[in-house]
Amino acid sequence: MLDTLLRRARAGVADTGLRFALLMILVAVSSVTMLQTVLAPSPNDTPGDALGCLLAAGIDPNRQNLDNLLLSARHAETLAECMSGVPKVENAKGLIATCVLLVAAAVVYAWLPRWRNRKNRTVPVEAVSGDTGLTDELHELRELSGTGPRVRFRVDPTRTTAGAVAYGRTGRYTVCLHAGLLARRGTDPDGFRAVVLHELAHIRNRDVDFAYGSTALWRVFVVLALLPYLVHEARLLAEGLLGTTTSPFWPGAASILTYSVLSGLLLVALVHLARADLLRRRELHADVQAVAWGAHPAGWDHPDPSGAVVTPLRRVTALLRTHPGWAERRRVLDDPARMSGAGALEMLLTGVGASLLVHRILVVPGLSGATAGALLTAMLVAPVLFLVLRRSVAAAEAVGAAGAAEATGAVGPAGAAEAGGAGAGGPATGPAGVAGPAGAGAPDGRGRVESGVRAGLWLGAGLVTGAVIGGGHSGNGWLVEQPAYFLTLVVVAVVPSVWSAQFSRLTLAVPGRAPRTLASLANFLVTLGLLWGGLRWWQGSGSQLAVGIAVHDGALTDLIKQEFPGPWEDFARELSVISAVSPALTLLGNEIRLGAAALLMTLVPLLLHICVRGTGLRLRKTLLAGLAGGLLCWAGFVVGAYAIRGRRPGTVGERAGAFQYVHLWWQAAAVIVACLVTAAVVAGVSRRHWMLRALLAALVVQFMAYMAFFLLAAGDGCVGPLNNLGDRCHWLPANGRLVTEMVAGQSLTATVLLSACAALAGAAVSRALRGHRPVRAEAAASPAPGIRPWRAVLKRSAALALAVPTCLLTAVTHADDIGTSPRSSEAGRRFTELFDTPPTARVAKVREWQALAWLSKGGLDRMAALSEAFSALGEGLTEAADQKPNANGKIELDDQKFTRLCATLGKRAAEARDYFPLPFRELDQPWSTALRQLQQHARGCQDALATGENAKYPTPAERSRRFQQSLDGMLTAMNTASTALEKLRATALPPKNNA
């Protein structure tokens, strides 16, 4: 399957087909949300289903998005329990309507060819000419193209132009010849053959399927989904702006509605621009394919129509045209390498589509989680990126090899010829000497290296554009609090682009078809993993960091102080830096997919270097650079130890809090800085494979750093000024392993990705200092024939010495990330509890809905259970009071019975506390206090009734007094809770059947 995909990539049509698929999937997924919005009733009376759970949790549509996000995180378990009662298919109406839309699109797709025949009144070619030579020639061209008998030829007698058009549906295609083309056959037979072969190339490349399928889907989508959705959202927005709305969601919904309209318009622009770009590319591919089949290039010698349109406007309108100009088509035929690179518009539109898709796909059942949605999106984007870059790299290398051979007057190496056929070519070279292309806007024919930076930047720009306008991350706000985090999407795109391009260049040295296919598969999988992990991290963590969850109210600083107590006033500067950088580093370290992809980024090139000679990685120099970086890291350890040495507490217990935490962060900072410096320097001085070499050098630095971590922690107390906790020398390997895991968990994945960014910066600075002289492609050097066996063994041993420990360390570091970590979940819960309760909703209708939702989604049930438990305790006391007193005038209680009743009451109070707090701050405070007191007094009741070894009070008098205090306290707490609940009932909407 991969080999077939690569063969199609040589023809330059595989990536465009994948882009068509991305567009059509995006349109189908967008239909679900749009149709659900149009068809679902507006919640004007009661909150239902998922909205009810959110309102019960205290969500206010008019409150800041960050406050709502924190409320959801604080009560995540309760919210999930509430949502479990919501119907599984939440967007049922939208899904059903989308299925109807897809059926309608299929009907239109099947009907369009027939409608075209009837509209233009076309006739079979045999009906307009008795010339059997025409029929035989058409059959000959059909066999030459390999399209077979599934293609029929018809004639449009009303069209006098010398053109033709291909249309139809899968399995039944038609090439309609204009009447003017038949007349041209007699005067220009070569031109006639060129036009027919061009149309047959469209069918061979499956252009007709993609073009007509996308046309049918888009037209039905516009009529049935897009226009009704835009009208619906624009109407609501206009009502709010004009002051005629009665919705309680206004004005909080103003930004949401605005971004919804903008998102719809962005989708319109995306589809039109992308579809036009794809169709223009398909035209160029068909041109080159036709020439490769024998069409004469003179058939494209037509002048472009002149007009009065000014040049800037012509450039804009050219983006919307589905056919390229004749001048551009001739340039491509003269130099097919122009199509072998990653075009800016192509990557930009791919990024926008991916960003919209990864957000909107969450409405599809089975893909509602961020992991599945990010995976599907990455599976559509990664092949496009991989194939485009692979083809561009191969074309550049082929041009460089041809230039080197021409300069020396010799034939280039076999590897260069093979690279040209695999990347720049496609079909076999035709009579005009034209090799089949594969893209647009690539090398200029002078052999410049495809670095992947430009493609990654445009892809990242598209991701950012889609996230800002259509990602929905700002909620009911106009802008996010930390917009700088959107730049991480650029990194998500640039790093895999550059890595894939350089690894593609590395694989050109791989001999044999099967090994090259395996190397290409590894390239694709790593690119897929990086995109998947990056998009998943953005959906789960990056978007929340952009909202500002890590810097809100200084909660993270307070959490660090709670987790690691100590004299933080002595480490104020370190604490501010840690609070700023730790959220991103921690969340990056917790993303196991990124961790695996980061590991493969370094190990896959290393493995290829072990198996193949002459890759050009220069492993020896790279290892030496890594050793120098490791020494720099060790020097950083010494500097960090001396920087905080004077603030080291006197006792071991005091050092175990703030001091130890800051000490470990100093060491982690030393690792990160050393890796970044090493990566930047190695990338700056390298001419080939600079990112791959930079990552390998950073890997050596990390290996040396973690080895030092282990030794310093295991021998704590033996290293003098570098001691952390201990003062006495001892050897504790378990302590070394624990500390190494802690630091590696914070820095391992993040350091690899940051090193890649540092390599980009280093390469950019180096290029600027060299005067912007581009590095030119060179023919891959042939390996020396006589490499000594001991050097090969040494090379493999060094590579394995890096690979094996790195794999083990990565596995150990991420072992706890598989599944849910109880410790991290508890820390996250304490983090959200540090935020203040948001103020009460200002809109009366929202307050009514919140109160009703709180009562109906479980509040009444929990209060009923609490009241039942309290009533059971009261009934037990009444029954006891009816008993005959003892001789001393007191009543003997059943200790076991009342212990059980008090325990039940305490349990019901705990269940009520586990539910959402009351949605109003002024009511929640007495409610929460009353429930907490109920638990305390229920516990006191059980203690007062305990006897024997479990007795808390030695004398009956003390037990009796404590029991009475508990009863009085429970009564007071129940009255307080009932009062708060009655006020909440008064706010709630009355049931409809009682209205």
N, C-alpha and C positions, 0 to 999 in steps of 0.2 A: 504493500500500500504506500509506504514512504517512497519507494523507488518510483512508483507511478506519479506521485505528487512532485517529485524532483524533476521527472521528465516533463511534466506539464509546466513546471517553473521555468524550464529552459525555453519553452514557447512563450513565456511571459503572461499566461492567462490564469494560473492557479491563484495568485494573490488577489487578482481582481474578482475572481469568483467568490473568494472568501469575503471580500469586502461587500459584494452584493448580498451574501448571506447575512453578514452583520447588519446591514441596513434593513433587510426584510424581517429579521428577528426583532430588531428594535421597534419597527413599526407595529408588529404583532403584539409585542409586550406593552407598548404604549397604549394600544387599543384597550387593554384590560382596565387600566387606571382611568382613561378618559371616559369609556362607556360606563364604568361603575359610578363615576362622578355625575354623569348626566342622568343615569337611570335611578340611582339611589335616592330615596326621599330625603329632603332636608330635615334635620332634627329640630323642628320648631317647638315641639311640645315636650318630649321626653328623651332623655339620653338612652341609647340602646347599645347593647352588645359591647364592642371594644371601646367605644366612646364612654359608655357608662363606667367601665373599669378605670379608665384614665381619670374621669371626673371624680370617682370615689377615692382615688389616690391623691386628690387635691390639685390635679392639673388644671390650670387656668389658661384658656386659649389667648387671653390678652396679657399674660405675664411674660417676662423674658424667657426665651427658649432655654437658657442655661438653668434657670430655677426649675423649670419643668423637667429637664433632663436629670437634675440632681434628685428631685422627688421620685422619679421613676427608678433611679439607681438605689435610692435608700430603701425602697419597698419592692425590690425586684422580685423576691420570692412570692410575696402576697399578690403582686400584680400578675405574676405568671399563673398563680392558682386561680385568680379571677378570670384570666384570659382562657384558661382551660375549659371554662364553661361556655365560651363563645363558640358559635358554629364553626366547624373546622374550615369550611370554604367561606372565608369572609367576603371575598369579592365574587360571589356566585353569579350575580347579575352581569357583572363585567366579563366574567369568563364565558358565560353562555352567549352573550352578545358578540364576543370576539370570535367564538366558534362560528356563529352565523356569518360574521364578516369574512372569515376565511373561506367559508363555503361560497359566499357571493364572489369573492376574488377568484376562486377556482373556476366558477361558471364564466366570469368575464374573460379569464385567461383562455378558456376553451372556445369562447364565442368570438373573440377579437379577430382571428384569421378569417372566419366565415364572413363576419361583418365587413372586413376589408375587401374581400373578393366581391361581395354584393355591392358595396359602395362604389368601388372603382370599375365594376363590371368587367373584371378580367376574364380572359378566355385561355384555354390550353394553347400552348405554343404550336401544337399541330394544327389548330384550327385557323391560324392566320397565315400559315405558309405551307405550301406543298413541297418546299425544299427539304428533301431528306438530309441534305448536308448539314443544315442547321441543327436538326435533331441529333444527328450523329455526333456533331461537334460538342453539343451540350452534354450528351452522354459520356463522351470522352473526358470532358472536363470534370464531370461528376465522379468518374472513376479515378481520375488523377487526384482529386481531393480526398478520396476515401470516404465520402459521405454516403455512397450507395444509393439504392433505389428509393430510399425514404424521402428523397428530394424530388419535388415536382416543379416543372417550369411552366409559368403562365405569362401572358402578355397583357399589358395595360394599353389598349389602343388609344386612349385619350391623352397619354403623356408623350410629348414630343421631345423630351430631353433624352440625352444619351446616357441614361443611368439605369439602375436596377435596385431592388430592395428585397431583403430576405425576411421572412416572417413565418409564423406557424407556432406549433406547440410540440412538445416532446414526442418524437416518433413520426411526426407529419410536418414537414417543412416545405415551404414554397419560395422559389426565387422568381420574382415578378420582373420581367424585362419590359422596359419602356419601349414604346414604338420607335422613338428616336434612336435607341441603341441598336435595333435591328437594321435601321438604315445605315448606321455607322459601321456595321459589320462589313459592308461591301467596300467602304473607303478606308477603313482603319481596322483590319482584323486583329492586330495586336492590342489595340485599345479595347475592342470587344472582349477578347479573352481576359484582359486585365480586370475589367469590371465584373465579369462572371466569376472569375477565380476569387476576387475580393469578397463577393457575397457568399460563395461556398466556404471561404475561410471563416466567415461569421458563424456558419452552421457547424463547421468542424470544431471551432472553439467554444461552442455552446453559448454564443452571444445572444442568440434568439431566445433561448430559454430564460436567461437572466434578464434580458431587456423587457420581454413581454410579461414575465412573471412579476417583476418589480413594478411595471406600469399598471398591471391589473390590480395588484395589492395596493399601490399608492392611491389610485383613483377611488377605489372603494373605501379606503381608509379616510381619505379627505371628505368624502360625502357623508359617510355613516358615523365617523368618530371625531375627526379633527375639527370640522366646522361646528358641529353641535357643542363640542367641548369648549372651543374658544368663545362661542356665543354665550354659553352658560357662565363661564368664568368672567367674561367681560361685563355681562349684565350684573352679576353680583358686585363687581368692582365699581361699576358706574353707580349702582344704588347706594353703595357706601359713600362714595365721593360726593354724591348729590344730597346725602342726608336723608334718603327715603327708606333706608333699610331698618328692619326691626330685629336683625340677627344679633344675638348676644356675643357673637364672635367678633364683631366689629368694635374697635379698629384693629384688633390684633390680627385679623385675617387680611388686612390690606397688603402686607408684604407677600403673604402666601399667594394671594390671588394675582398679584403683579408678576411674581416669579412664575406662576403657572402659565400665564399668558405669554411671557417671554420664553418660557421653555417650549411651548407649542410653536411659537414663531421660529425658535432656534431649530426645532425639528424640521420645519418646512425648509429653512435655508440649508440645513445639513443634507436633507434628501435631494434637493434640487442640485446643489453643488456637487455632491458625491456622485449622484447618478450621471450628471453631465460629464464629470471627470472620468468616470469609469467607461462611459460610452466613447469618449474621445480616445481613450487608451485602446479600447477594443478596435476602433477604426485603424489605429496605427499598427496594432498586432496583425489585423487582417491584411493590411497593405504589405507588410514584410512577408507574411505567409504566402500571399499571392505571388510575390516576386520569387520566393523560394520554390514555388511550383512551376515557374517558367514564365510568368507575366513579365512583359517588357517594362522597365521603369519609365519609358517615354509616355506610357499611359497616364502618368501623373503630372504631365507638363501642362497644367492649366493655370491661368492667372487667377489670383484672388479677386473677388468683386470689389470695386472701389466704391466708396461712399463718403458722405459728408460728416460721418461720425468722427469726432476728435479722438486723438490717440489715447488719452487716459480713459475715456469712456469706452473705447473699443476694447481696451484691456479688461475692463470690468465685464462687459457683455460677453467677451470671449470665454469667461468662466462658466457661463450659462449655456453655451453652445454645445450640442452633442456631437458635432463633427469638427475636427481640426481644419485649419486652413491648408490650402494646397502647398504653400511655402513650407509650413511645418512638416507636412507629409513628405515632401521631397528631401528635407533635411534629415529626417529619420531614415529614409531609404539610403541616403548617401552615407550616413553614419549611425548605424543601429545602436552604437554604444550610448547614444543620447538617451535611450529608453532604459538603460540598465541600472539606474540609481533610484534612490528613494526620493520622490518628489515631495516638496514642502506641503502642497495642498493635499496630497494623498495622505500623508501622515497626520496633518492637522485634523482632517475630517474623520480619520480613523479614531483619533483620540477623543474627539467630541462624541462620536457614536458610542465608544466604549464607556465613557463617563456617564452618559445618559442611560445606557443599558444596565450597568452594574447597580444603579440606583432603582430603576423601574422594574427590574426583574424580580424584586422582592415580593411582588404581588402574585407571582405564579406559584401554585401549590407545589411543594417539593423543592422549590428554590427560594423559599422565604428567608432562609438563613444567609448571612453574609458570606459564608464559606462557599456554598454551592453557587451563588450568584457571581462571586468573583471568579470562581473556576470556569464557569461557562463563558464569561466575558474574556478571560485570559485565553481560553481555547480558541476563540475567534480572532483575537488580536495577535497572539504569538505566532501563528503560521504566516500571517501577513508580514510581520516584522522580520521573521527569520528568512522567508523566501526572498523578500526584496533585498535585504542586506547581503544574503548569500550570493544572489545574482550580481549585485553591484560589485562586490568584492572580486568575484571571479572575472567579471568583465574588465575591471581595472587591472588585475594581475595579467590578464591576457594581453591587454594593450601595452602594459609595461614590458612584458616578455617579447612582444612583437617589435617594440621600439628598440629593445636591447639587441635583438637579432638583426634588425635592420642596420643598427649602428655598427655592429661588428661584422656584418656581411655573412652571418652564419645562421643556421636554422636553430630556432629556440628549442629548449628542452621539451621532451615529450610531455612532461607535466603541464607546461604552459599551454600546449595545444589542447590537452584534455580539459584544462580549466576553461579555455575559451569555449569549447563545445558545451560544457556544463553550465556555464553562467551567462555568457553573452549571446549565445547562439539561440538555440531552439531548433527549428528545422534545419535541414542541411543547406549549405550555401547554394544559392541559386545562380542563374546565369550571370546576373549582374554583380556577383560577388558579395551578396548581402547575407549576413548571418541573422538568424531570427533573434529578436530582441526580447526583453523582458520587463521593461518598466519605462519610466520617463524621467528626465531631468537628472541624469547621472553624470558619469565622467565626461569630460569634454574632449576625449580623444587623446589627451596628453598623458594618460596613465597616472592620474592622481589617485591616491589611496582613499578608499571608502572607510572613514573612521567610525561611522554610526552616530557621531555627535549631532550632526544636523538633523538626521531623521529622529533621533531621540528628543531633541529640543522641540521640534514641531509636534511630535506625538504628545509630549508633556504639555505643550501649550493647549492642545486640544482637550486633554484630560482636565486641565485647570478651567478652561472655558465651560466645559460641560458641568463640572462640579459647582462652579460659582452660580451659573444661571439655572441649571436644572437639577442640581444635587439635593436641594431641600435641606442643606445643613444649617442654614441660618434660622430655620423655623419661622416664627412670627416676627423675627428681627430683620432689618434690612441688610446688615452686615454682621459677620462673625467677629468675635472679640480678638482673635489671634489669626488674622488672614495670612500671616507669613507661613503658616503650616500648609497652605495650598501649594507652596513651592516644593513640598515633598513629593507631589505628584509628578513634577518635572524629573526628580531623581528616580522615581519609579519607572519612568520611561527611558531616561538617558542611560542609566547603568546597564540594563539588559541590551539596549541597542548597541552600545559600544562593545560590550563583552561579546555579543553574538557576531558582530562584524569582525572583530579581531580573531575570534576562534574560527570563523569561517575561513579567514586568511590562513590560519594555522593548519587547517585540514587540507589545504591544497597540496601539502607535502605528503599526504597519506597515499601510498601506492595501492592500487587495486580498487575495484568498484565496491565490493562488499564492505571493506574497512571504511571507505569514505562514507558509505551509507550509514554505517554505525556511528561514525563521528558526527555526521549531520543529525542523526537522531538524538545523540547526546546534546548537541547544540540546541536543538529544538526544545528538549525537555528542560534544560537549565533556563532557557529564555521563558518558557511557560511557567516554571516554578518561581522565577523572579517576578513576573507580572502577576501571577496568582497571589503570591505572598504580599506584594506591594499593594494590590487592590484590596485584598482582605484586611491588611493592616489599616488602610485608609478608612474602610467602611466601619471597622470595629473600634479603632483607636484614634487614628489621625483626625477624623472629622470631629471627635469629641475634644481633642486638643485644640482644634481650630475654634471651637465654640468657647473655649476658655475654662474648661473644667479643672485644669491643673493649677491655675493661678487665681481662682476665685476666692476672695476673702482670706487669702493666706492659709487656707486649710491644710495644704500639703506641709507647710512649715510646722504647723501645730501637730500634725500626725507624726512627723519625724521626731519631734521633741517628746511625744508620748511614747513612741516605740523605743527610742534610745535616750533615756534621761541622762542628764549630766549638765555641766557648766557651759551651756550653749552660748552664754554671753562672751566666752573666750573664743568661740568659733563663728562669730556673726558673719564674717565675710565668706567663709566656706559654706555656711548654711544657705546664704542667698544664692550662691552659684549652684549648689546641689539642688535646691528647690527649682531652679530654672531649667537644668538639663536632665534631671533624673526621670521626669515623666516620659520623655521621648525615648531615652535609653532603656528604661525598664520595659516599656511597651514593645519596643523593637526586640528586646531580648526574649520576651514572652511569646513572640510570634514564631511558632515552630516551623511553619512553612518557609518563612524567610531564613530561618536558621539553616534548614536543609539546603535551600538554594544557595545561600552564601557559602556553605561548605563545598558544594559542587562547583561553584565559580572558581575555586582555587584548586580543587583536586582533579577535575576533568582535564584541564590543560596539562597538569602534571602527569596524569596517567597516559595521555597521548604522547607526551614527550618521552615517557619510558618505552612505549611501544614503537615509536617511529623516530628514525634518525633525521637530522637536518630540519627540525621544526623552526629553528631560529629563536628559541626562547632564551638561549645563553644562560643556562641554569647555574653555571659556576659563578658568573658575575652577579646573578640575582641572589644567590645564597650569600655571597660576600656582602652585598648591600643589606640583606636581612640581618646578618651578624652585626654589622655596624649599627643598624637600628636597634638591635637587642642590647648592645652596650649603651646606647643612648637611653633606652628604657631603664636599664639598671642604674644609670646615673640619675634618672628621674626619681627612682625609689629613694636614693640617698638624699636628694634635695628635699623630697617630701617629708622624709623622716626628720631631717634637721629643721624644717619649717615649722613643725608642730612639737618639736622636742621640748621646748621651754614651757609648753602648756600641758605637758603630760601629768595627770593626777598622781598622787603619791601611792595610792593603794590599788590593788588589782581590781577590786570591786568597782571603784570609781572609773577605772579605765574601760570597763566593759560596756559603757554606754556611748556617750557622745564622742569621746576620744577614739575609740575603736572604729566607730562608723566613719569619722572624718579620715582616720588613717587609711582605711580601706578605699575610700574615695580618692585619696591622694594617689594611691597605687594604681587604681583603675584609670585615673587621669593620665598618669605617666605612660601606661600602656597605649591609651588612645592617641596621645600626642606623638609618641614615638612612631606608632604605625602610620599616622597621617604624614608626618615629616618624611619617613622612609618612602611611602608610596608616592608622595609628590616629587621627591628627588628622583626616584627610579623612573617614573613616567616622564619627567622632564628631560632626562639624558638618554632615553630610549628612542630609537627611530621606528622600530617595529614591535608590535605586540606590547605596547607600553602599559596597558591596563593589566594584561595577564601577568606581566613581570612584576608590576607594582603589587598586585594581590599576593603573589608568591612571596615577595620580600616581606610584606606585612605579616604573612603567615609565619615566617621564620621569627619575626619579632614577637608575635604572640606566643609562639612555642617557648622561646627563651623567657618571656615574662612569666608565663604560668609555671614554668619549671622553677623560677626564682620565688614565685608566690608559695609554692609548696614547701620549698626548703626554708624560707623565712618563717612561715607559720608553724611548720613541724619542729623547727629548732628555736622557737620563740624563747628568749632568755639567754641565748648563746651568741647573739650577733651584736651585742653592745648597743651602739646608738640606734640600730635598726630594730630593736626590740619593740614589740607592740604591747602585749599585756604582761608578760612574765619578766621577772628579774633573775630567776634561777634557771640554769641551763638544764634542759630536758628535751627528749626526742619524742614527739607525739605525731605520728603519721596521720592519724585520724583527724587531728586538728588541721594539718596541712591540706588534707583532701577537702575538708569542709570550707576552709577559707578560699581555696582555689575555685571551688564550685560557686561560692557566693560572688566572687569578683568576675569569674567567667560568665556567670548568668547575666551580669549587668553589662558586660563589655564585649562578649565574643561575637554575637551577630552584628551588633551595632558597629563594632570596629571594622569588620569586613566591608560593610556598606559605606561607612564613612571613609575608609581607605580608598574605595572606588571613587568617591567624590573628590578626595584629595588628589587622586591620580588625574582626574579630569582637570582640576585646577593647575596641577603641575604641568601637564601637557599644554594647557592654554598659555600659561606664562612662558614656557619654553618657546612656543611658536611665536609669541609676541616679541621675545628677545631676539629671535632669529630673523626678524624683519618680515614676518608673515610669509615666509617661503614655504610652500606646501611640500610635504614629503611625497615623493613620487613613488609610484609602484615599481617594484623590482621583481624580476623573475626569481622564483624560489631557488635558493642555492641547493645544488645537489650535494648530498652528504659525501664526506671523504670516504674513499673505498676501504681504507686500511685502518679502521679504528681498532685500537688494541682491546682485547677482551677484558682486561682488568679495569679499563676506563669505563666500559659499558656497565660492568658490575658495580663500580663505584657510583655511577650515575643513578642506577636503579636503587641502590642501597640508600643514597641520600634522599631520593624521592619517597621511598617507603618510610624512611625515618621521619619524614614530615607528615605523610598521609595517615599512617596508622594512629599515632597519638592524637592527631587532630580529630579523626573520626571518633575515637574513644571519648575525648573530652566533650565533643559536641553531643554525643549520645548521653553522657552522664549529666551534662548541663540541662538538656531538655527532657530528661526522663520525667521530671515532675510536672512538665507542662502538658503532658498527655492526660487529658481529663481536667478535672477541676482541682485546684490546689486549695485545701481548706484554709491554710494559713493566709494565702493571698486573698481569698474570699472574705475572711474575717477582717483583714486589713482594709479591704475595699469598703466593707460595711462601716467600720469605724471612721474611715475617711469621709463618707457621705454624712455621717452623723455630726460631723464638726460644723456643717453649714447650718445657718439659722433657718427656722421655718419660714417660708415665704409669706408675705402679707395676704390677708383675706381678699378674695376677688372683689373688684369694684362694681362689676355689673350685677344687678340684682338677679337677672335670669340665670346667670352662671352660678350664683350662690344657690339658687333653688335647685338647679340641676345637680350640683355637687352634693347637696344635702340628700336629695332623693336617691342619687346613685349610691352614696355611702350606706344609706339604710337598706336599699333593695339588693345590693350586691353582697351582703353578708353582715352588715352592721346590726340589723334587727335580729337576725338569727343568733348572733353572739350575745346580744343583750338579753334575748329571751332565755338562752342557756344560763347566763349569769343570774338572771332573776329567778330561774327555776332552782338553781343551786342554793341561792340565798333563802328562797322560800322553804326548801327542804330543811335547811338548818333551823329556820324559825319554827317549822312544824315539829321538829325534834325537840326544841326547847319547850314548846307548848305541851307536848306529850309528857315531857319530864316534869313540868310544873304541875300536871294533874296527878302525879304520883303522890303517895302518902309519904310525908317527911319521916326521917329517921328520928331516933330518940333525942338527938342533939338539935332537932328542928330543921336540918338541912336535907336536901334531896341528893340522892346518889345517882350520878350520871353514868351512862354507858360509855366508857372511855373509847372503846374501839369504834362505836357508831359515830360519835362526834368527831373523832379523828378523821374518819372517812368523809364525813360531811364537810369538814373544814378543808380537807385536801381537795375535794371536788370543787369547792368554791374557789380555792386558789388556782386550780387548773383552768377553770372557766375565765378567771380574771387574766391569766397568762394568755389564753387564746384570744381574748378581746384586745390585749396589748399587741399581739402579733398581727392583728388586722390593721388596716389603714388608720392613721390618726384622724381625728375630726378635721374636716376641711377648713375650719375657721380657727385662727390662732387664738382668739379670745375664749373659745369653747374647748379647744384641745388641751389647753393647759390644765384646767380643773379636771377634765376627763382623764387625762394621762396620770395626773396626781392621784385621783381616786382609785384607778386600777392598780397603781403601784402600792398604794396603802392597803388595798384589799389583799394583795399578795402577801404583804408583810404581816398583816393581822391574821391571815389564814395560817401562815407559818407559825406565828405566835400562839395561835389556838392549838395547833398540833404539839408545840413544845410544852404548853401548859398541861396537856393531857398525857404527856409521856411519863411513864413510870419505870421503876427498876433501873437497869443500867443506862437507859436512854433518857432518864429524867434530867431536865434542865433546872428544875426548881426543887430544892430538898424538902420543903415543908408543904403540907396541904394548904396552908393559908396563902403562901406565895403562889401556888398553882392556881388557887381560886381567884386571887386578885389579877393574875395575868390573864386568866381565861375571861374574866369580866371585861378587862381592858380591851381584849381582842374583839369581843362581841360589840362593845361600844364603838370601837374604831371601824369595824365592818359596817355597822349601821350608818355611821356618818359618811363613810366612803360611798356606800350605795346611794344615799340621798344626794350626794354631790354628783355622782355619775348620772342618776336619773334626771336631775335638774338640767345638766348639760344636754342630755339626750332629748328632753322635752323642748328645749330651745332649738335644737336642730330640727325636730319634727315641725316646729312652727315655721321654720324657714323653707322646708321642703314643699314641693308641689303636692297638692292633694291628689289621691288616685282619681283617674278619669271617671270610674264608675260611681264615685261619690260626689263628683263635681256638679 
